[in-house]
Structures are given as C-alpha cells and as structure tokens.
Amino acid sequence: MASDLDKYNQLYRFKVTIDEIEAADFREAEGLTAQREVVEYQEGGENTRTHKLVGQTRFSNIVLRRGTSGSTDLFEWVKKTIDGTIERKNGAIIALDRKGEPVVRWDFKNAWPCRYEGPDFRAGESEVAIELIELAHDGFEMRRG
C-alpha cells in the first residue's frame, strides 16, 4: 500500500516555499526566464550594420497554477497587495526526486503577488483551491537542492 508521501510524489515533483507563508501545493510553475535585452546602436557613417550592445536583464513573472492549501496565508498576502500594501518576500521552487528529496532549486527574491485568479468550484473538494497566482520578482538563482 502506498504511503501518503508516495502519493504526494506521484502528483507533485516540486514544491514552492515563500518565506514564512505556508505555500500551496501547485501543479504547475512557470516563468523561470532570464533574458538580456539587446540594444541596437546605429553609428553615424556606418550604413552596413548596427552595433548590438548588452542591455538590462529582465526576469519573467513566476506563474503558479492549480494549487490547493489548507491555509489562507497565501491569500492573506495577496489581499495585502490588493489593499495597497506591497510586502516583498523571498521564495523558492524546488524540484524533488521520487523520494521527495530536493534535487535543484530556483531561489527568487523580493517577490510580490501581481495577479490572482480564483478557483472554479466543484462539489466534493474540501481543500482551499487557488487557481493562479503570479509573482513579480527581482530575479532568481539556481542551485543544487
């Protein structure tokens, strides 16, 4: 008979942590994208090409989808933002092996919720459902678990 941990690891191969918030268990996480802008500079008298200079680094927002939680901590953080108080937090998306042990993690910093979409309701589900939360942040670093 499979243990609860085995069932958890069959469904979720990653977890999300956000400072002291009891984050939900999400089925999807995306947006770990870093991109350097390319600034094109046209030099006077040089008509055959433009110079491509290195611009700023941009990080995509992190989008977490289809989460469930027994806690309202995450929504309370979202609510503060809705009410005008931006509270930045650090967090991580942590990839897990089959035993639930961390393998690699992406630590993000100074995140705040910039978008929230509530769930569709279905009879028979007893957990607090979170359909989507989007986090703006100041960047991330990848490191071993």
C-alpha positions as MATLAB code, in Angstrom:
seq = 'MASDLDKYNQLYRFKVTIDEIEAADFREAEGLTAQREVVEYQEGGENTRTHKLVGQTRFSNIVLRRGTSGSTDLFEWVKKTIDGTIERKNGAIIALDRKGEPVVRWDFKNAWPCRYEGPDFRAGESEVAIELIELAHDGFEMRRG';
ca = [
       0.000    0.000    0.000;
       1.387    3.388   -0.969;
       2.063    5.911    1.789;
       0.772    9.487    1.681;
       4.299   10.632    0.789;
       4.368    8.246   -2.174;
       1.019    9.610   -3.383;
       2.286   13.171   -2.970;
       5.396   12.459   -5.016;
       3.348   10.855   -7.778;
       1.376   14.090   -8.187;
       3.911   16.794   -7.387;
       7.600   16.649   -8.258;
       8.278   20.136   -6.938;
       7.303   22.352   -4.048;
       7.034   26.087   -3.576;
       8.185   27.929   -0.464;
       7.618   31.621    0.242;
       9.288   32.912    3.428;
       7.057   32.113    6.408;
       3.938   31.560    4.290;
       2.589   28.049    4.151;
       2.519   27.939    0.364;
       0.081   25.772   -1.507;
       0.876   22.605   -3.455;
       0.840   23.685   -7.084;
       0.519   21.507  -10.162;
       2.270   23.969  -12.483;
       5.022   26.557  -12.106;
       6.434   28.560  -14.987;
       8.279   31.766  -15.710;
      11.815   30.997  -14.584;
      13.118   33.011  -17.507;
      16.032   35.453  -17.523;
      16.742   37.475  -20.636;
      19.300   40.147  -21.512;
      17.981   42.930  -23.694;
      19.776   43.664  -26.937;
      20.209   47.390  -27.572;
      20.871   48.257  -31.194;
      23.060   51.290  -31.783;
      23.398   52.855  -35.195;
      26.771   54.520  -35.610;
      26.887   57.638  -37.764;
      28.543   56.949  -41.135;
      28.257   53.154  -40.694;
      25.412   52.154  -43.005;
      26.076   48.415  -43.349;
      25.184   47.303  -39.826;
      24.174   48.289  -36.317;
      26.095   47.544  -33.140;
      24.369   45.177  -30.732;
      25.021   46.196  -27.146;
      24.158   44.393  -23.928;
      21.119   45.876  -22.200;
      19.353   45.175  -18.927;
      18.481   41.754  -17.589;
      14.744   41.061  -17.356;
      13.065   38.287  -15.399;
       9.636   36.952  -16.349;
       6.977   36.789  -13.681;
       6.532   33.425  -11.987;
       3.108   31.907  -12.580;
       1.837   29.199  -10.218;
      -1.302   27.304  -11.268;
      -3.837   24.963   -9.760;
      -2.840   24.959   -6.142;
      -4.505   23.658   -3.028;
      -3.832   24.518    0.576;
      -5.347   24.062    3.999;
      -4.146   27.554    4.922;
      -5.246   31.067    3.964;
      -1.751   32.570    4.475;
      -1.082   32.867    0.747;
      -4.357   34.654    0.034;
      -3.806   36.983    3.006;
      -0.530   38.054    1.320;
      -2.418   38.630   -1.945;
      -5.090   40.604   -0.059;
      -2.465   42.951    1.399;
      -1.334   43.748   -2.142;
      -4.927   44.328   -3.273;
      -5.361   46.713   -0.330;
      -2.231   48.667   -1.336;
       0.468   47.230    0.943;
       3.222   45.617   -1.106;
       5.021   43.082    1.072;
       8.000   41.560   -0.735;
       9.056   38.018    0.106;
      11.739   35.555   -0.924;
      10.900   32.050   -2.033;
      11.935   29.006   -3.998;
      10.671   26.467   -6.485;
      12.299   23.193   -5.517;
      12.469   20.156   -7.821;
      12.114   16.860   -5.931;
      13.199   13.311   -6.642;
      10.860   10.315   -6.254;
      11.549   10.172   -2.512;
      10.638   13.820   -2.079;
      14.236   14.948   -1.585;
      15.353   18.291   -3.084;
      17.409   17.966   -6.279;
      17.685   21.526   -7.587;
      16.101   24.804   -6.556;
      15.423   28.216   -8.022;
      15.521   30.844   -5.272;
      13.664   34.034   -6.177;
      13.889   37.308   -4.292;
      11.689   40.274   -3.436;
       8.539   38.729   -4.907;
       5.065   40.162   -4.594;
       1.735   38.939   -5.975;
       0.744   40.976   -9.035;
      -2.153   38.760  -10.213;
      -4.578   36.319   -8.662;
      -7.330   34.232  -10.251;
      -9.688   32.360   -8.002;
     -10.795   28.765   -8.485;
     -13.722   27.180  -10.240;
     -15.778   25.406   -7.608;
     -16.564   21.707   -7.697;
     -18.608   19.718   -5.225;
     -16.701   17.140   -3.189;
     -13.416   19.056   -2.864;
     -12.598   20.072    0.684;
      -9.301   21.939    0.286;
      -8.872   25.657   -0.321;
      -8.279   25.900   -4.075;
      -6.047   28.526   -5.667;
      -6.309   28.621   -9.432;
      -3.484   31.047  -10.301;
      -1.068   33.375   -8.584;
       1.503   35.440  -10.477;
       4.571   36.813   -8.738;
       6.689   39.749   -9.876;
      10.237   39.438   -8.521;
      13.762   40.848   -8.709;
      15.459   37.745  -10.081;
      16.379   34.186   -9.228;
      19.384   31.919   -8.808;
      19.561   28.207   -9.494;
      21.483   25.906   -7.146;
      21.607   22.277   -6.068;
      18.907   21.162   -3.625;
];
